[in-house]
């Protein structure tokens, strides 16, 4: 066992563009608590955070944007062209990230923790892990993903790839290798088998079926969806959109690589769902669908409160709701739940602003609620 005696720690690594985050989310579906160490590194150099001034002292104030935040694109152009500069940056940021990881693990109720870190094997974090999982993707797919999903030029993508260790160099220290080369289902099968084979403790789910509530349409509860509930999610999609848009099981299965679903069940029938993801300690609800027979004002609070409970267990600082226009008009509902309409620029904290911009849905209205007052890597 490693540093945290009551936890089983999976260190998840791989080169850029291999799909580490997708594998982390799969492990979260299986019951692990996921930590994105690279995102914590970004937080560590935000304005006012512990790494902000040391980075400016090392590299210069020309890195600042109009809001006096460190422009990570400018910083990246420096460090990815200069190994010594990269080492200097890591000497500032890595200790702060390790402190934040330690805090999150110690206060998590989960028995299994997965730490995603691109530089896992080059840091002290690797020595604290009970297992090391390496995600592999062929270089041509790796390059394509960076150009398509991150909008990098071919030159920039190759520079980022070449600045890292060769993928195969990680294999010697791997206890598990996930080959992310095919469909979502193929990768999911590898992850599920590896979980059953290597994780020695039973992960305690923090998503039990909620206590039933009786409303006019019958007994209502909320449960976390898994791959077995895909057909139920598809049915809700197609009932709501009435043939205007057709969803398939394959569409929903692929979405499990990005988000989780909470199902609203009325008399054991799925009548709605909420699709949300937790990234960088921010809960982001990007889908809310209810069967036309369901009155939103009575039933939405049950879904939202269950999402907030789950998000609080995942140590989220805030909840962001991207509400479709037909539901955003229920002002008394959102006010009663503690939400306020916001613009991303008004959120104040850089990590929160970035989360809002990354997850924004076309035509939706953003609502914000703070879930906890303390913050990881908070301003000093």
ZAGUPA-139210 format. One line per field, with one value per residue (C-alpha): residue in three letters; chain; x, y, z. Coordinates in steps of 0.2 Angstrom, whole numbers. Each point is the difference from the previous one (the first is absolute). Example, Ala and Ser with C-alpha at 12.3 -4.5 7.8 and 13.67 -1.06 7.14 Angstrom:
REM ZAGUPA-139210
code	ALA, SER
unit	A, A
c1	62, 6
c2	-22, 17
c3	39, -3
END
This chain:
REM ZAGUPA-139210
code	UNK, UNK, UNK, UNK, UNK, UNK, UNK, UNK, UNK, UNK, UNK, UNK, UNK, UNK, UNK, UNK, UNK, UNK, UNK, UNK, UNK, UNK, UNK, UNK, UNK, UNK, UNK, UNK, UNK, UNK, UNK, UNK, UNK, UNK, UNK, UNK, UNK, UNK, UNK, UNK, UNK, UNK, UNK, UNK, UNK, UNK, UNK, UNK, UNK, UNK, UNK, UNK, UNK, UNK, UNK, UNK, UNK, UNK, UNK, UNK, UNK, UNK, UNK, UNK, UNK, UNK, UNK, UNK, UNK, UNK, UNK, UNK, UNK, UNK, UNK, UNK, UNK, UNK, UNK, UNK, UNK, UNK, UNK, UNK, UNK, UNK, UNK, UNK, UNK, UNK, UNK, UNK, UNK, UNK, UNK, UNK, UNK, UNK, UNK, UNK, UNK, UNK, UNK, UNK, UNK, UNK, UNK, UNK, UNK, UNK, UNK, UNK, UNK, UNK, UNK, UNK, UNK, UNK, UNK, UNK, UNK, UNK, UNK, UNK, UNK, UNK, UNK, UNK, UNK, UNK, UNK, UNK, UNK, UNK, UNK, UNK, UNK, UNK, UNK, UNK, UNK, UNK, UNK, UNK, UNK, UNK, UNK, UNK, UNK, UNK, UNK, UNK, UNK, UNK, UNK, UNK, UNK, UNK, UNK, UNK, UNK, UNK, UNK, UNK, UNK, UNK, UNK, UNK, UNK, UNK, UNK, UNK, UNK, UNK, UNK, UNK, UNK, UNK, UNK, UNK, UNK, UNK, UNK, UNK, UNK, UNK, UNK, UNK, UNK, UNK, UNK, UNK, UNK, UNK, UNK, UNK, UNK, UNK, UNK, UNK, UNK, UNK, UNK, UNK, UNK, UNK, UNK, UNK, UNK, UNK, UNK, UNK, UNK, UNK, UNK, UNK, UNK, UNK, UNK, UNK, UNK, UNK, UNK, UNK, UNK, UNK, UNK, UNK, UNK, UNK, UNK, UNK, UNK, UNK, UNK, UNK, UNK, UNK, UNK, UNK, UNK, UNK, UNK, UNK, UNK, UNK, UNK, UNK, UNK, UNK, UNK, UNK, UNK, UNK, UNK, UNK, UNK, UNK, UNK, UNK, UNK, UNK, UNK, UNK, UNK, UNK, UNK, UNK, UNK, UNK, UNK, UNK, UNK, UNK, UNK, UNK, UNK, UNK, UNK, UNK, UNK, UNK, UNK, UNK, UNK, UNK, UNK, UNK, UNK, UNK, UNK, UNK, UNK, UNK, UNK, UNK, UNK, UNK, UNK, UNK, UNK, UNK, UNK, UNK, UNK, UNK, UNK, UNK, UNK, UNK, UNK, UNK, UNK, UNK, UNK, UNK, UNK, UNK, UNK, UNK, UNK, UNK, UNK, UNK, UNK, UNK, UNK, UNK, UNK, UNK, UNK, UNK, UNK, UNK, UNK, UNK, UNK, UNK, UNK, UNK, UNK, UNK, UNK, UNK, UNK, UNK, UNK, UNK, UNK, UNK, UNK, UNK, UNK, UNK, UNK, UNK, UNK, UNK, UNK, UNK, UNK, UNK, UNK, UNK, UNK, UNK, UNK, UNK, UNK, UNK, UNK, UNK, UNK, UNK, UNK, UNK, UNK, UNK, UNK, UNK
unit	A, A, A, A, A, A, A, A, A, A, A, A, A, A, A, A, A, A, A, A, A, A, A, A, A, A, A, A, A, A, A, A, A, A, A, A, A, A, A, A, A, A, A, A, A, A, A, A, A, A, A, A, A, A, A, A, A, A, A, A, A, A, A, A, A, A, A, A, A, A, A, A, A, A, A, A, A, A, A, A, A, A, A, A, A, A, A, A, A, A, A, A, A, A, A, A, A, A, A, A, A, A, A, A, A, A, A, A, A, A, A, A, A, A, A, A, A, A, A, A, A, A, A, A, A, A, A, A, A, A, A, A, A, A, A, A, A, A, A, A, A, A, A, A, A, A, A, A, A, A, A, A, A, A, A, A, A, A, A, A, A, A, A, A, A, A, A, A, A, A, A, A, A, A, A, A, A, A, A, A, A, A, A, A, A, A, A, A, A, A, A, A, A, A, A, A, A, A, A, A, A, A, A, A, A, A, A, A, A, A, A, A, A, A, A, A, A, A, A, A, A, A, A, A, A, A, A, A, A, A, A, A, A, A, A, A, A, A, A, A, A, A, A, A, A, A, A, A, A, A, A, A, A, A, A, A, A, A, A, A, A, A, A, A, A, A, A, A, A, A, A, A, A, A, A, A, A, A, A, A, A, A, A, A, A, A, A, A, A, A, A, A, A, A, A, A, A, A, A, A, A, A, A, A, A, A, A, A, A, A, A, A, A, A, A, A, A, A, A, A, A, A, A, A, A, A, A, A, A, A, A, A, A, A, A, A, A, A, A, A, A, A, A, A, A, A, A, A, A, A, A, A, A, A, A, A, A, A, A, A, A, A, A, A, A, A, A, A, A, A, A, A, A, A, A, A, A, A, A, A
c1	0, 5, -1, -18, -3, -19, 0, 4, 9, 0, 13, -7, 12, 4, 6, -11, -14, -1, -17, 5, -15, -12, 8, -1, -18, -3, 9, -12, -15, 7, 1, 17, 3, 9, 13, 7, 17, 3, -15, 6, 16, -9, -9, 17, 5, -16, 0, 2, 4, 16, 9, -5, 14, 14, -4, 0, 16, 8, -7, -6, -15, -2, -10, -14, -16, -12, -8, 18, -2, 15, -3, 3, 2, 15, 7, -1, 9, 15, 0, -3, 14, 12, 3, 8, -14, -12, 9, 0, -19, -2, 11, -13, -16, 2, 2, -16, -9, 6, -7, -17, -1, 4, -14, -13, 5, -1, -17, -7, -12, 5, 10, 7, 9, 6, 13, 2, 16, 10, 16, -4, 15, 12, -7, -1, -18, 4, 8, -16, -11, -5, -2, 6, -12, 7, -11, 7, -6, 9, 10, -11, -16, 9, 4, -17, -9, 11, -4, -18, -5, 13, 1, 19, 9, 10, 16, -6, -7, 16, 10, -11, 2, 19, 2, -6, 7, -3, -16, 9, 12, -14, -4, 14, -8, -18, -11, -14, 1, -16, 1, -12, 0, -18, -18, -6, -7, 17, 9, -14, 2, 19, -3, -13, 10, 15, -10, -7, 18, 10, -10, 0, -13, -18, -4, -14, -12, -5, -15, -13, -18, -7, -14, -17, -11, -19, -6, -16, 6, 6, 16, 15, 19, 16, 14, 17, -1, 13, 2, -15, -12, 5, -16, -10, 10, -3, -18, -1, 10, -12, -16, 6, 6, -14, 10, 7, 17, 3, 12, 7, 8, 17, -3, -3, 14, 12, -7, 5, 18, -4, -14, -11, -19, -12, -17, -16, -11, -19, -8, 16, -1, 13, -8, 14, 19, 14, 16, 15, 19, 12, 16, 13, -12, -14, -17, -6, -18, -1, -16, -17, -14, -17, -14, -14, -12, 12, -4, 18, -4, -4, 12, 16, 5, 1, 13, 10, 1, 7, 12, 6, 2, 10, 11, 3, 6, 12, 6, -7, 2, -14, -15, -3, -16, -2, -19, -10, -10, -17, 5, 10, -16, -4, 8, -8, 6, 19, -1, -7, 14, 13, 5, 3, 2, 18, 11, 17, 10, -9, 5, 16, 10, 10, -3, -18, 0, 9, -12, -15, 8, 5, -17, -11, -15, -7, -16, 1, -1, 14, -5, 13, 0, 15, 0, 14, 9, 18, 10, 15, 15, -10, 8, 13
c2	0, 18, 16, 0, -17, -1, 4, -9, 12, -2, 12, 3, 6, 1, 12, 15, -5, -18, 1, 0, 10, -12, -14, 10, 3, -19, -3, 13, -10, -15, 9, 9, 18, 8, 14, 9, 5, 10, 11, 3, 6, 13, 6, 1, 14, 10, 18, 0, -19, -6, -2, 16, 12, -14, -3, 19, 2, -14, 4, 18, 11, 0, -17, 10, 2, 15, -7, -3, -18, -11, -4, -18, 0, 12, -10, -16, 7, 4, -16, -13, 7, 0, -15, 11, 12, -15, -7, 17, 2, -18, 4, 14, -9, -19, 3, 10, -13, -14, 10, 2, -18, -5, 11, -7, -18, 2, 8, -11, -14, -11, -16, 1, 16, 2, 14, 5, 8, 2, 1, -13, -11, 15, 6, -6, -4, -17, -6, 2, -10, -18, -3, 10, 0, 5, 5, -3, 7, -2, 16, 4, -1, 11, 13, 0, 2, 15, 9, -4, 2, 13, 9, -1, 2, -15, 9, 4, -17, -9, 12, -4, -19, 1, 9, -15, -17, -13, -9, -17, 6, 0, -19, -6, 8, -4, -12, 2, 6, 6, 0, 14, -4, -5, 4, 6, -17, -8, 11, -1, -19, 1, 12, -11, -16, 9, 7, -17, -8, 13, 10, -9, 10, 2, 18, 7, 8, 18, -1, -11, 0, 15, -2, 0, 15, -1, 13, 1, -11, -14, -5, 10, -4, 4, -12, 0, -7, -13, -8, -12, 15, 7, -6, 10, 16, -3, -2, 17, 9, -6, 3, 18, 4, -10, -5, 17, -7, -19, -7, -17, -11, 3, 19, -2, -12, 12, 14, -11, 5, 18, 0, -9, -1, 1, -8, 6, -15, 1, -16, -9, 8, 12, 16, 12, 2, 12, -1, 7, -1, 5, 7, 10, 1, 8, -9, 3, -5, 1, -10, 1, -10, -4, -10, 12, -7, 5, 17, 8, 11, -15, -13, 10, 4, -19, -2, 16, -4, -18, 8, 12, -14, -10, 15, 5, -18, 3, 16, 12, 18, 6, -6, 6, -3, 3, 1, -1, 15, -8, -5, 16, 10, -9, 14, -4, -18, 5, 13, -12, -12, 13, 4, 16, 4, 4, 4, -9, 16, 4, -16, 7, -15, -5, -18, 3, 12, -13, -14, 11, 4, -18, -8, 14, -7, 9, 10, -5, 12, -2, -1, 0, -6, -2, -17, 3, 15, -7, -2, -11, 11, 15, 17, 5
c3	0, -3, 10, 3, 10, -1, -19, -16, -12, -18, -9, -18, -13, -19, -13, -5, -11, 5, 9, 18, 5, -8, 10, 16, -3, -3, 17, 8, -7, 9, 16, 1, 5, -14, 2, -15, 5, -15, 3, 18, -8, -10, 16, 9, -11, -1, 6, 19, 2, 7, -16, -9, 6, 0, -19, -4, 10, -11, -17, 0, 1, -19, 2, 8, -10, 1, 16, 8, -2, -6, -18, -1, -19, 2, 14, -10, -15, 12, 10, -14, -10, 14, 12, 13, 1, 1, 15, 8, -2, 7, 15, 4, -4, 5, 19, 0, -10, 12, 15, -9, -5, 18, 7, -12, 3, 19, 0, -13, 6, -14, 2, -18, -7, -17, -3, -18, -4, -16, 10, 13, -3, 1, 16, 18, -2, -8, 15, 10, -12, 3, -19, -16, -15, -16, -15, -17, -17, -17, -5, -15, 11, 13, -13, -7, 17, 4, -16, 0, 19, 5, -16, -1, -16, -6, 5, 17, 3, -5, 12, 14, -3, -3, 17, 9, 3, -13, 4, 1, 13, 13, -2, 11, 15, -4, 9, -13, -18, -8, -19, -5, -19, -4, 6, 16, 4, -3, 12, 13, -1, 3, 15, 8, -1, 7, 14, 5, -2, 9, 13, 16, 10, -4, -5, 10, -11, 5, -12, 8, -6, 9, 13, -9, 0, -3, -13, -10, -13, 12, 9, -6, 3, -8, -5, -8, -18, -6, -17, 4, 0, -17, -8, 13, -4, -18, 2, 10, -14, -13, 9, 3, -17, -9, -15, -3, 6, 1, 13, 1, 13, -8, 2, 19, 2, -7, 11, 16, -5, 4, 13, 13, 0, 14, -4, 6, 3, 3, 5, -6, -17, -6, -4, -1, 3, 4, -9, 10, 2, 13, -6, 10, 16, -11, -2, -17, -5, -19, -3, 8, -8, 6, -7, -6, 13, 14, 8, 2, 15, 11, -7, -5, 18, 4, -14, 4, 18, -3, -12, 13, 13, -12, -5, 18, 4, -15, 9, -13, 4, -11, -11, -18, -8, -19, 0, -17, -4, 4, 18, 3, 2, 16, 10, 17, -1, -3, 13, 13, -4, 3, -18, -8, -19, -5, -14, 0, 2, 16, 9, 7, 1, -15, 1, 2, -15, -11, 5, -5, -17, -3, 4, -7, -10, -15, 5, 18, 16, 13, 18, 14, 18, 12, 9, 12, 7, 1, -16, -5, -4, 5, -2, 14
END
